[in-house]
Amino acid sequence: MVEPAVNLPGCIFFGISAVAGHVVPASGWVIDLAAANWNTSLGAACFLACALATLLTGRTLKSPRLRRLRELEHGAKRMRDIAE
């Protein structure tokens, strides 16, 4: 539950930093360097929090979905082997 709630702001912060760090071709100036730096740091902090939570718990929200998919694949393979 917490993982997506922390990951989404991280993505948003990185998007903001990309826009703020855009270099205007005509002048060569960065739109807002401070905003680019702060938002990059905040986005990285969000992703780090998700990574540390996964390391501490040893689980991620993606695991159950992938486990079910693997079980379905194995079941389909068994059914195919039985049919042959």
Buried (B, 14 or more C-beta within 10 A) or exposed (E): EEBEEBBEBBEBBBEBBEEBBEEEEEEEEBEBEEBBEBBBEBBBBBBEBBEEBBEEEEEBEEEEEEEEEEEEEEEEEEEEEEEE
